[in-house]
Amino acid sequence: MLVFMGKGLSLTRRRLLTTVVPVGVFLGIRRRAMTTMNTERQTSETTPDARARNQVREIEDVYRSPGLHWVGDGFRVAGYFSAIPDVVRRLSPFLLLDYHAPYVYSPTSGRRGVGVHPHRGFETVTLAWQGSVAHHDSTGGGGVIGPGDVQWMTAASGILHKEYHEERFAREGGTFQMAQLWVNLPRQHKMASPRYQPILADQMGIVNLPDGAGVVRVIAGEYRGVKGPAKTFSEVHLFDARLDAGGKLELPFPARQNVAVLVMNGEVGINEEVTAREGDFVLFKNAGERISIDAHAGSQLLVLGGEPIDEPVVQYGPFVMNTEREIAQAITDFNRGKFGHLED
Ligand code: MN
């Protein structure tokens, strides 16, 4: 939930929203041009594509858990993408991953979370493993998600929303574990109508791995022929995998797709080469297609895979568009109340 404002600058959403945003502020926005990806497909078995399928997809880098920061007073998160060079291109269509490792909150009679704030041009995806989050938005959408559930919110043309610990969870306190992912939208969908997909645990695609190695919950995309329930605007794969000690997981993604794995807990070997531990974020190269993971201990992994969106990205806080002019328009629209209304 960290908000980028260009190189070297970052603010929390709350601080952004209490800051007057004069037009001049965004003149310094860094334009992030994206290089053209080679999406040419070939079919013969002797082609580079065929070789890629048999090739191990090597690790580009392993990022250790970055420092924790608070989003509002309810989310104690590690903002993984802040440490990754050229992250908007390297992990497109993903824009942000904030991981909230298990943390025990004491009971409170107050609210914990983030008050009303806007989004435009992308999607926020909230995954809950422990604890419970309530969400309300200016389109009247909202709801509560608990362990195993996912809320897939398409902000698109713009919404206001607020995110809090669910009232009873806040009152009783307890362990909280969640993640929020931001997924970019292709240009043609950035100004579509907002949409809200509450995806409950029992709707997930379930793949029981061979030899009792563990379970992959398919939230979006497809794994071993099992599709996830989330509707997406570009090809996105999002899996929540639990491996038992000794369990093996094979991940085949086309080389052109961007792929990363967050080790939420446990310890795994990757491609029989690198050991990744709790809190590590593993980014793979765009060459080769075979990733093999073996669990040294019971482990929980979040797997991200996606077709890059080959368009310029200009981000200003909670707005992610293709041009600076569109960012200026988002700020104007927000200030004129065009994102609707929501009581805090
Ligand atoms: Mn938000």
Residues whose N, C-alpha, C, O or C-beta is under 5 A from the ligand:
A	BS01	MN	none
